[in-house]
Amino acid sequence: MPETDLFSTVCSVQNLWLAARAEGLGVGWVSIIDPEEIKGILGVPADRALVAYLCIGYVAEFPSKPELETAGWKERDDLSLRVHRERWGGGSE
């Protein structure tokens, strides 16, 4: 499974995020970028994938709701649509 390097990178991002949060830092995973443009700016070889562009720093507060939800861009999905038991569509109960 050649994709495991990408999956490992995503797991590393999650671990970084959790560690940063434990230290009172906020992390933003920037998704409104052009990956090819960023690769050009940073000199990333063409055969490499851009997995994450992160902003890390101190924040004034940690909101109780995600900003995408607060801004009306995306409502939070019902958890039962995302958790499956035994097989796809098996429900969370």
Phi and psi in radians as a Rosetta constraint file:
Dihedral C 1 N 2 CA 2 C 2 CIRCULARHARMONIC -1.128 0.35
Dihedral N 2 CA 2 C 2 N 3 CIRCULARHARMONIC -0.295 0.35
Dihedral C 2 N 3 CA 3 C 3 CIRCULARHARMONIC -1.285 0.35
Dihedral N 3 CA 3 C 3 N 4 CIRCULARHARMONIC -0.176 0.35
Dihedral C 3 N 4 CA 4 C 4 CIRCULARHARMONIC -1.083 0.35
Dihedral N 4 CA 4 C 4 N 5 CIRCULARHARMONIC -0.479 0.35
Dihedral C 4 N 5 CA 5 C 5 CIRCULARHARMONIC -1.127 0.35
Dihedral N 5 CA 5 C 5 N 6 CIRCULARHARMONIC -0.659 0.35
Dihedral C 5 N 6 CA 6 C 6 CIRCULARHARMONIC -1.193 0.35
Dihedral N 6 CA 6 C 6 N 7 CIRCULARHARMONIC -0.731 0.35
Dihedral C 6 N 7 CA 7 C 7 CIRCULARHARMONIC -1.096 0.35
Dihedral N 7 CA 7 C 7 N 8 CIRCULARHARMONIC -0.713 0.35
Dihedral C 7 N 8 CA 8 C 8 CIRCULARHARMONIC -1.099 0.35
Dihedral N 8 CA 8 C 8 N 9 CIRCULARHARMONIC -0.653 0.35
Dihedral C 8 N 9 CA 9 C 9 CIRCULARHARMONIC -1.130 0.35
Dihedral N 9 CA 9 C 9 N 10 CIRCULARHARMONIC -0.762 0.35
Dihedral C 9 N 10 CA 10 C 10 CIRCULARHARMONIC -1.105 0.35
Dihedral N 10 CA 10 C 10 N 11 CIRCULARHARMONIC -0.700 0.35
Dihedral C 10 N 11 CA 11 C 11 CIRCULARHARMONIC -1.087 0.35
Dihedral N 11 CA 11 C 11 N 12 CIRCULARHARMONIC -0.677 0.35
Dihedral C 11 N 12 CA 12 C 12 CIRCULARHARMONIC -1.114 0.35
Dihedral N 12 CA 12 C 12 N 13 CIRCULARHARMONIC -0.684 0.35
Dihedral C 12 N 13 CA 13 C 13 CIRCULARHARMONIC -1.080 0.35
Dihedral N 13 CA 13 C 13 N 14 CIRCULARHARMONIC -0.755 0.35
Dihedral C 13 N 14 CA 14 C 14 CIRCULARHARMONIC -1.082 0.35
Dihedral N 14 CA 14 C 14 N 15 CIRCULARHARMONIC -0.766 0.35
Dihedral C 14 N 15 CA 15 C 15 CIRCULARHARMONIC -1.093 0.35
Dihedral N 15 CA 15 C 15 N 16 CIRCULARHARMONIC -0.724 0.35
Dihedral C 15 N 16 CA 16 C 16 CIRCULARHARMONIC -1.058 0.35
Dihedral N 16 CA 16 C 16 N 17 CIRCULARHARMONIC -0.759 0.35
Dihedral C 16 N 17 CA 17 C 17 CIRCULARHARMONIC -1.066 0.35
Dihedral N 17 CA 17 C 17 N 18 CIRCULARHARMONIC -0.809 0.35
Dihedral C 17 N 18 CA 18 C 18 CIRCULARHARMONIC -1.125 0.35
Dihedral N 18 CA 18 C 18 N 19 CIRCULARHARMONIC -0.739 0.35
Dihedral C 18 N 19 CA 19 C 19 CIRCULARHARMONIC -1.146 0.35
Dihedral N 19 CA 19 C 19 N 20 CIRCULARHARMONIC -0.714 0.35
Dihedral C 19 N 20 CA 20 C 20 CIRCULARHARMONIC -1.099 0.35
Dihedral N 20 CA 20 C 20 N 21 CIRCULARHARMONIC -0.773 0.35
Dihedral C 20 N 21 CA 21 C 21 CIRCULARHARMONIC -1.083 0.35
Dihedral N 21 CA 21 C 21 N 22 CIRCULARHARMONIC -0.679 0.35
Dihedral C 21 N 22 CA 22 C 22 CIRCULARHARMONIC -1.112 0.35
Dihedral N 22 CA 22 C 22 N 23 CIRCULARHARMONIC -0.438 0.35
Dihedral C 22 N 23 CA 23 C 23 CIRCULARHARMONIC -1.677 0.35
Dihedral N 23 CA 23 C 23 N 24 CIRCULARHARMONIC 0.120 0.35
Dihedral C 23 N 24 CA 24 C 24 CIRCULARHARMONIC 1.443 0.35
Dihedral N 24 CA 24 C 24 N 25 CIRCULARHARMONIC 0.305 0.35
Dihedral C 24 N 25 CA 25 C 25 CIRCULARHARMONIC -1.755 0.35
Dihedral N 25 CA 25 C 25 N 26 CIRCULARHARMONIC 2.579 0.35
Dihedral C 25 N 26 CA 26 C 26 CIRCULARHARMONIC -1.706 0.35
Dihedral N 26 CA 26 C 26 N 27 CIRCULARHARMONIC 2.632 0.35
Dihedral C 26 N 27 CA 27 C 27 CIRCULARHARMONIC -2.250 0.35
Dihedral N 27 CA 27 C 27 N 28 CIRCULARHARMONIC 2.327 0.35
Dihedral C 27 N 28 CA 28 C 28 CIRCULARHARMONIC -2.108 0.35
Dihedral N 28 CA 28 C 28 N 29 CIRCULARHARMONIC 2.217 0.35
Dihedral C 28 N 29 CA 29 C 29 CIRCULARHARMONIC -1.649 0.35
Dihedral N 29 CA 29 C 29 N 30 CIRCULARHARMONIC 1.819 0.35
Dihedral C 29 N 30 CA 30 C 30 CIRCULARHARMONIC -1.338 0.35
Dihedral N 30 CA 30 C 30 N 31 CIRCULARHARMONIC 2.132 0.35
Dihedral C 30 N 31 CA 31 C 31 CIRCULARHARMONIC -2.017 0.35
Dihedral N 31 CA 31 C 31 N 32 CIRCULARHARMONIC -0.091 0.35
Dihedral C 31 N 32 CA 32 C 32 CIRCULARHARMONIC -1.771 0.35
Dihedral N 32 CA 32 C 32 N 33 CIRCULARHARMONIC 0.989 0.35
Dihedral C 32 N 33 CA 33 C 33 CIRCULARHARMONIC -2.276 0.35
Dihedral N 33 CA 33 C 33 N 34 CIRCULARHARMONIC 2.870 0.35
Dihedral C 33 N 34 CA 34 C 34 CIRCULARHARMONIC -1.721 0.35
Dihedral N 34 CA 34 C 34 N 35 CIRCULARHARMONIC 1.868 0.35
Dihedral C 34 N 35 CA 35 C 35 CIRCULARHARMONIC -0.961 0.35
Dihedral N 35 CA 35 C 35 N 36 CIRCULARHARMONIC -0.686 0.35
Dihedral C 35 N 36 CA 36 C 36 CIRCULARHARMONIC -1.174 0.35
Dihedral N 36 CA 36 C 36 N 37 CIRCULARHARMONIC -0.642 0.35
Dihedral C 36 N 37 CA 37 C 37 CIRCULARHARMONIC -1.162 0.35
Dihedral N 37 CA 37 C 37 N 38 CIRCULARHARMONIC -0.761 0.35
Dihedral C 37 N 38 CA 38 C 38 CIRCULARHARMONIC -1.103 0.35
Dihedral N 38 CA 38 C 38 N 39 CIRCULARHARMONIC -0.737 0.35
Dihedral C 38 N 39 CA 39 C 39 CIRCULARHARMONIC -1.027 0.35
Dihedral N 39 CA 39 C 39 N 40 CIRCULARHARMONIC -0.702 0.35
Dihedral C 39 N 40 CA 40 C 40 CIRCULARHARMONIC -1.127 0.35
Dihedral N 40 CA 40 C 40 N 41 CIRCULARHARMONIC -0.779 0.35
Dihedral C 40 N 41 CA 41 C 41 CIRCULARHARMONIC -1.089 0.35
Dihedral N 41 CA 41 C 41 N 42 CIRCULARHARMONIC -0.734 0.35
Dihedral C 41 N 42 CA 42 C 42 CIRCULARHARMONIC -1.532 0.35
Dihedral N 42 CA 42 C 42 N 43 CIRCULARHARMONIC -0.086 0.35
Dihedral C 42 N 43 CA 43 C 43 CIRCULARHARMONIC 1.278 0.35
Dihedral N 43 CA 43 C 43 N 44 CIRCULARHARMONIC 0.509 0.35
Dihedral C 43 N 44 CA 44 C 44 CIRCULARHARMONIC -1.340 0.35
Dihedral N 44 CA 44 C 44 N 45 CIRCULARHARMONIC 2.286 0.35
Dihedral C 44 N 45 CA 45 C 45 CIRCULARHARMONIC -0.983 0.35
Dihedral N 45 CA 45 C 45 N 46 CIRCULARHARMONIC 2.577 0.35
Dihedral C 45 N 46 CA 46 C 46 CIRCULARHARMONIC -1.055 0.35
Dihedral N 46 CA 46 C 46 N 47 CIRCULARHARMONIC -0.515 0.35
Dihedral C 46 N 47 CA 47 C 47 CIRCULARHARMONIC -1.494 0.35
Dihedral N 47 CA 47 C 47 N 48 CIRCULARHARMONIC 0.148 0.35
Dihedral C 47 N 48 CA 48 C 48 CIRCULARHARMONIC -1.842 0.35
Dihedral N 48 CA 48 C 48 N 49 CIRCULARHARMONIC 2.596 0.35
Dihedral C 48 N 49 CA 49 C 49 CIRCULARHARMONIC -1.719 0.35
Dihedral N 49 CA 49 C 49 N 50 CIRCULARHARMONIC 2.414 0.35
Dihedral C 49 N 50 CA 50 C 50 CIRCULARHARMONIC -1.501 0.35
Dihedral N 50 CA 50 C 50 N 51 CIRCULARHARMONIC 2.001 0.35
Dihedral C 50 N 51 CA 51 C 51 CIRCULARHARMONIC -1.642 0.35
Dihedral N 51 CA 51 C 51 N 52 CIRCULARHARMONIC -0.709 0.35
Dihedral C 51 N 52 CA 52 C 52 CIRCULARHARMONIC -2.647 0.35
Dihedral N 52 CA 52 C 52 N 53 CIRCULARHARMONIC 2.449 0.35
Dihedral C 52 N 53 CA 53 C 53 CIRCULARHARMONIC -2.112 0.35
Dihedral N 53 CA 53 C 53 N 54 CIRCULARHARMONIC 1.924 0.35
Dihedral C 53 N 54 CA 54 C 54 CIRCULARHARMONIC -1.984 0.35
Dihedral N 54 CA 54 C 54 N 55 CIRCULARHARMONIC 2.535 0.35
Dihedral C 54 N 55 CA 55 C 55 CIRCULARHARMONIC -1.977 0.35
Dihedral N 55 CA 55 C 55 N 56 CIRCULARHARMONIC 2.238 0.35
Dihedral C 55 N 56 CA 56 C 56 CIRCULARHARMONIC -2.249 0.35
Dihedral N 56 CA 56 C 56 N 57 CIRCULARHARMONIC 2.328 0.35
Dihedral C 56 N 57 CA 57 C 57 CIRCULARHARMONIC 3.110 0.35
Dihedral N 57 CA 57 C 57 N 58 CIRCULARHARMONIC 3.081 0.35
Dihedral C 57 N 58 CA 58 C 58 CIRCULARHARMONIC -1.298 0.35
Dihedral N 58 CA 58 C 58 N 59 CIRCULARHARMONIC 2.481 0.35
Dihedral C 58 N 59 CA 59 C 59 CIRCULARHARMONIC -2.161 0.35
Dihedral N 59 CA 59 C 59 N 60 CIRCULARHARMONIC 2.729 0.35
Dihedral C 59 N 60 CA 60 C 60 CIRCULARHARMONIC -1.231 0.35
Dihedral N 60 CA 60 C 60 N 61 CIRCULARHARMONIC -0.567 0.35
Dihedral C 60 N 61 CA 61 C 61 CIRCULARHARMONIC -2.796 0.35
Dihedral N 61 CA 61 C 61 N 62 CIRCULARHARMONIC 2.837 0.35
Dihedral C 61 N 62 CA 62 C 62 CIRCULARHARMONIC -1.892 0.35
Dihedral N 62 CA 62 C 62 N 63 CIRCULARHARMONIC 1.897 0.35
Dihedral C 62 N 63 CA 63 C 63 CIRCULARHARMONIC -1.065 0.35
Dihedral N 63 CA 63 C 63 N 64 CIRCULARHARMONIC 2.683 0.35
Dihedral C 63 N 64 CA 64 C 64 CIRCULARHARMONIC -1.338 0.35
Dihedral N 64 CA 64 C 64 N 65 CIRCULARHARMONIC -0.369 0.35
Dihedral C 64 N 65 CA 65 C 65 CIRCULARHARMONIC -2.154 0.35
Dihedral N 65 CA 65 C 65 N 66 CIRCULARHARMONIC 2.626 0.35
Dihedral C 65 N 66 CA 66 C 66 CIRCULARHARMONIC -1.040 0.35
Dihedral N 66 CA 66 C 66 N 67 CIRCULARHARMONIC 2.533 0.35
Dihedral C 66 N 67 CA 67 C 67 CIRCULARHARMONIC -1.080 0.35
Dihedral N 67 CA 67 C 67 N 68 CIRCULARHARMONIC -0.582 0.35
Dihedral C 67 N 68 CA 68 C 68 CIRCULARHARMONIC -1.070 0.35
Dihedral N 68 CA 68 C 68 N 69 CIRCULARHARMONIC -0.649 0.35
Dihedral C 68 N 69 CA 69 C 69 CIRCULARHARMONIC -1.260 0.35
Dihedral N 69 CA 69 C 69 N 70 CIRCULARHARMONIC -0.782 0.35
Dihedral C 69 N 70 CA 70 C 70 CIRCULARHARMONIC -1.064 0.35
Dihedral N 70 CA 70 C 70 N 71 CIRCULARHARMONIC -0.699 0.35
Dihedral C 70 N 71 CA 71 C 71 CIRCULARHARMONIC -1.357 0.35
Dihedral N 71 CA 71 C 71 N 72 CIRCULARHARMONIC -0.112 0.35
Dihedral C 71 N 72 CA 72 C 72 CIRCULARHARMONIC 1.404 0.35
Dihedral N 72 CA 72 C 72 N 73 CIRCULARHARMONIC 0.271 0.35
Dihedral C 72 N 73 CA 73 C 73 CIRCULARHARMONIC -1.414 0.35
Dihedral N 73 CA 73 C 73 N 74 CIRCULARHARMONIC -0.622 0.35
Dihedral C 73 N 74 CA 74 C 74 CIRCULARHARMONIC -2.694 0.35
Dihedral N 74 CA 74 C 74 N 75 CIRCULARHARMONIC 2.120 0.35
Dihedral C 74 N 75 CA 75 C 75 CIRCULARHARMONIC -1.336 0.35
Dihedral N 75 CA 75 C 75 N 76 CIRCULARHARMONIC 2.632 0.35
Dihedral C 75 N 76 CA 76 C 76 CIRCULARHARMONIC -1.209 0.35
Dihedral N 76 CA 76 C 76 N 77 CIRCULARHARMONIC 2.338 0.35
Dihedral C 76 N 77 CA 77 C 77 CIRCULARHARMONIC -1.305 0.35
Dihedral N 77 CA 77 C 77 N 78 CIRCULARHARMONIC 2.646 0.35
Dihedral C 77 N 78 CA 78 C 78 CIRCULARHARMONIC -1.147 0.35
Dihedral N 78 CA 78 C 78 N 79 CIRCULARHARMONIC 2.244 0.35
Dihedral C 78 N 79 CA 79 C 79 CIRCULARHARMONIC -1.004 0.35
Dihedral N 79 CA 79 C 79 N 80 CIRCULARHARMONIC -0.550 0.35
Dihedral C 79 N 80 CA 80 C 80 CIRCULARHARMONIC -1.121 0.35
Dihedral N 80 CA 80 C 80 N 81 CIRCULARHARMONIC -0.336 0.35
Dihedral C 80 N 81 CA 81 C 81 CIRCULARHARMONIC -1.395 0.35
Dihedral N 81 CA 81 C 81 N 82 CIRCULARHARMONIC -0.257 0.35
Dihedral C 81 N 82 CA 82 C 82 CIRCULARHARMONIC -1.961 0.35
Dihedral N 82 CA 82 C 82 N 83 CIRCULARHARMONIC -0.244 0.35
Dihedral C 82 N 83 CA 83 C 83 CIRCULARHARMONIC -1.920 0.35
Dihedral N 83 CA 83 C 83 N 84 CIRCULARHARMONIC 2.221 0.35
Dihedral C 83 N 84 CA 84 C 84 CIRCULARHARMONIC -2.134 0.35
Dihedral N 84 CA 84 C 84 N 85 CIRCULARHARMONIC 2.532 0.35
Dihedral C 84 N 85 CA 85 C 85 CIRCULARHARMONIC -2.033 0.35
Dihedral N 85 CA 85 C 85 N 86 CIRCULARHARMONIC 2.190 0.35
Dihedral C 85 N 86 CA 86 C 86 CIRCULARHARMONIC 1.221 0.35
Dihedral N 86 CA 86 C 86 N 87 CIRCULARHARMONIC -0.733 0.35
Dihedral C 86 N 87 CA 87 C 87 CIRCULARHARMONIC -2.735 0.35
Dihedral N 87 CA 87 C 87 N 88 CIRCULARHARMONIC 2.851 0.35
Dihedral C 87 N 88 CA 88 C 88 CIRCULARHARMONIC -0.994 0.35
Dihedral N 88 CA 88 C 88 N 89 CIRCULARHARMONIC 2.291 0.35
Dihedral C 88 N 89 CA 89 C 89 CIRCULARHARMONIC 1.435 0.35
Dihedral N 89 CA 89 C 89 N 90 CIRCULARHARMONIC 0.138 0.35
Dihedral C 89 N 90 CA 90 C 90 CIRCULARHARMONIC -1.387 0.35
Dihedral N 90 CA 90 C 90 N 91 CIRCULARHARMONIC -0.035 0.35
Dihedral C 90 N 91 CA 91 C 91 CIRCULARHARMONIC 1.340 0.35
Dihedral N 91 CA 91 C 91 N 92 CIRCULARHARMONIC 2.920 0.35
Dihedral C 91 N 92 CA 92 C 92 CIRCULARHARMONIC -1.727 0.35
Dihedral N 92 CA 92 C 92 N 93 CIRCULARHARMONIC 0.006 0.35
